[in-house]
Amino acid sequence: MPHEPSDASAPLRSTLEGDPDMAELVGLFVGDLPQRIDSLRTAWSEHRAADLQRLAHQLRGSSASYGFASIGDSAGRLEDALRDLDLARSPTLDAFKSSVDELIELCRRAAVK
């Protein structure tokens, strides 16, 4: 069964990679990730917390369904932290830069054979 490597630069492979019924869907998910990365970057740079939370929520659910648990875990941590954010007290998203960067990097590393 494929696994997600510990090497921070190695491609991430879906745990469903060997499932012929899921191969096309995993490919579509991975193919959509560059657009999701752009959306994450835009939401963060424009300080749109609600959009960033929504995007993280979507990735949290879908990535697990397509065999990319590390992306789902990272997205979940970001979503949870943003849910707890009090924009009145913390008007910027600067504190979330490393979390957003981690999620983007994991998405960038997702690959199919």
Residue, then its C-alpha position, 0 to 999 in steps of 0.5 A: m500500500p502506498h504511503e506518504p513519505s517522511d522526506a519533506s520534498a518527496p512527492l505524496r502518493s495517495t493510499l488509493e493509488g493502486d485502486p483502479d476504481m479510484a485512479e481517475l478520481v485521485g487524478l482529478f483531485v490532484g489536477d485541481l490542487p494548483q487552483r486550490i493553492d492559488s485560492l489559498r494564497t489569495a485568501w491569505s494575502e487578502h486577509r479573507a479568513a472566512d474564505l481561508q477557513r472554507l478552503a481548508h474545510q474543503l481540503r480537509g474532507s476531500s483529501a482524506s477521501y482521495g488518500f492524502a491524510s497528511i493534507g487533510d490533517s494540515a487542512g484540519r489544523l488550519e480550519d480549527a485554528l481559524r474557527d477559533l480566530d477572533l478577528a476583532r482582536s487579531p485583525t490579520l492572518d499573519a499568525f497563520k502564514s506557516s500553517v498556510d505554507e505547510l498546507i500549500e507545500l503538501c498540496r504541491r507535493a501531491a502526485v499521481k503515477 
